[in-house]
């Protein structure tokens, strides 16, 4: 006797439950994006020297949303 029960459907990659809605995937910013934002912060700060790491970390945090 054959089993005619349905096989479970496969869930598309990136899909997390719900009614056909996909969850947005979090992506880390690229190095170029961080560099560009850090440069904007540097300019906004008056282009003063000696705070490059502070600007980089601030840009990274801002772009990652943390």
C-alpha positions in Angstrom: 0.0 0.0 0.0 1.4 3.4 -1.0 1.6 6.3 1.4 -0.1 9.3 -0.2 0.6 11.9 2.5 2.1 15.2 1.4 5.7 15.8 2.0 6.5 19.0 3.9 7.4 21.9 1.6 10.8 23.3 1.7 11.3 26.8 3.2 13.1 29.3 1.0 16.5 30.4 2.2 16.2 33.5 4.4 12.6 32.8 5.2 11.7 32.7 8.9 8.2 31.4 9.5 5.2 33.7 9.2 2.8 34.1 6.3 5.1 34.4 3.3 7.1 37.3 4.7 10.8 37.2 4.6 12.8 38.7 7.5 15.3 41.4 6.4 18.8 40.0 6.5 21.3 42.0 8.5 24.5 42.8 6.7 27.7 44.2 8.1 28.8 47.4 6.4 31.7 47.1 4.0 35.0 48.6 4.7 34.3 51.2 2.0 31.1 52.2 3.6 32.8 52.6 7.0 35.6 54.6 5.5 33.2 56.9 3.7 31.2 57.5 6.9 34.3 58.0 9.0 35.5 60.6 6.5 32.1 62.4 6.8 32.5 62.4 10.6 36.1 63.7 10.3 34.9 66.6 8.1 31.9 67.4 10.3 34.3 67.5 13.3 36.4 70.1 11.5 39.0 67.9 9.9 41.1 67.8 13.1 43.9 65.3 13.1 44.5 62.6 15.6 41.0 61.1 15.9 41.0 58.6 13.0 40.3 55.6 15.2 37.6 57.4 17.0 36.0 58.4 13.7 36.3 54.8 12.4 34.7 53.3 15.5 31.9 55.8 15.5 31.2 55.1 11.8 31.2 51.4 12.4 28.9 51.6 15.3 26.5 53.9 13.5 26.4 51.7 10.4 25.9 48.5 12.4 23.2 50.1 14.4 24.8 49.4 17.7 
